[in-house]
Amino acid sequence: MSMTQPAKRKSRWPVWARRGLMENIATVIIAIGFLMLFQPFALSLYTYSFITMLAGTAMFIIVSKFPE
Amino acid sequence: MLNRTADSVARATPEPLARKVRGISDKGLAWLFISPTILLLLAINIFPLFWAIYLSFTNYRANRPNEVVRNVGLANYKRILGDQDIWIAMQTTAHFVFWTILLQTLIGFTLAWLIDRKFRGHAFWTTIILVPMMLSPAVVGNFWRFLYEPQIGLFAYAISFVTGIPATQIGMLSNVSLAPWSIVIVDTWMWTPYVMLICLAGLRSIPEYIYEAAEVDRASNWRQFWSITLPMALPFIMLAVLFRGIENFKMFDMVNLLTGGGPGSTTEVASITLKRQAFESWRTGYSSAFAIILFVAVFGLANIYVKALNKVKQR
């Protein structure tokens, strides 16, 4: 009886686009947007906070469907 | 026994109905059962959300239903995201969220750690500590308004007793610098037990053999706390922080009951501003846009929460 493990099938999905990494990036974008919304330093950061959070949230929803 | 019951039910079913039911697949039957729930969810959750998104692009005012509704594009969003008053309301919200979470986490974890020692009567004290969490926010708000009363309030009397400042000068709800803290105190009093419960679950999940191994290695209590207790309870603390963060971000009832956003606008958090715009100024389209901005913020935070929860589950 052979003890060799069956070779794992290589996924064609690019490594940089794996779910874990992309989810982490999306989480960081959401967190940055969140901080921009509440910071007391610059009105311009507050102005762009919503679009940052929206982009992060949309990205999170999309990349959570990516393969691990 | 179960088969006999099923047989008797099948025999008792009228033939035309049985034929009809037999024609439906399992999947079809499952959809039939969950469709009322889905319809209800669509009617009370999904439809209002999409309606609010639609209204956020219009100049609609709920007190002028006969006025022509005009599409204003992104104007409402632009106005909100450039409004200094709303920016200040966001900072006030951040102030509340930061201090309530910090205090609740510190006190909650300390209480959980003490309760986990399993001293005599710990079950009784756990129940006593959990009482504030079980009360309605409306009751808590009114109850603390009386406690904060400078003339008759017990809180003002206690502070006066300790500091020597006359009780009539301790206007917790009317003083500009004290009013934000009065809300922080009440929220901390009410929700610390919740954080304690989550932390207690985390502490109870740590296997005893790890501490036994540490004892064998002659690790001090301090070392055990920093190297075992805190790292293993950290995901639970994080969950409590995120969950309270989401809740406190939407804080409305307590602020509305205690100060109503005053004195001036010192305690005007985002949800109070939203209520004023929607039901006092009747700018429905504008307030819908504001609600959508808050929704995206909470939804983003909820995504992080779910990610953290999955990490905890994997442990």
Boltz contact constraints between the chains, C-beta under 6 A:
constraints:
  - contact:
      token1: [A, 27]
      token2: [B, 304]
      max_distance: 6.0
  - contact:
      token1: [A, 30]
      token2: [B, 300]
      max_distance: 6.0
  - contact:
      token1: [A, 37]
      token2: [B, 90]
      max_distance: 6.0
  - contact:
      token1: [A, 38]
      token2: [B, 90]
      max_distance: 6.0
  - contact:
      token1: [A, 38]
      token2: [B, 94]
      max_distance: 6.0
  - contact:
      token1: [A, 40]
      token2: [B, 91]
      max_distance: 6.0
  - contact:
      token1: [A, 46]
      token2: [B, 87]
      max_distance: 6.0
  - contact:
      token1: [A, 47]
      token2: [B, 81]
      max_distance: 6.0
  - contact:
      token1: [A, 47]
      token2: [B, 82]
      max_distance: 6.0
  - contact:
      token1: [A, 50]
      token2: [B, 81]
      max_distance: 6.0
  - contact:
      token1: [A, 50]
      token2: [B, 293]
      max_distance: 6.0
  - contact:
      token1: [A, 53]
      token2: [B, 296]
      max_distance: 6.0
  - contact:
      token1: [A, 53]
      token2: [B, 297]
      max_distance: 6.0
  - contact:
      token1: [A, 53]
      token2: [B, 300]
      max_distance: 6.0
  - contact:
      token1: [A, 54]
      token2: [B, 296]
      max_distance: 6.0
  - contact:
      token1: [A, 57]
      token2: [B, 299]
      max_distance: 6.0
  - contact:
      token1: [A, 57]
      token2: [B, 300]
      max_distance: 6.0
  - contact:
      token1: [A, 60]
      token2: [B, 303]
      max_distance: 6.0
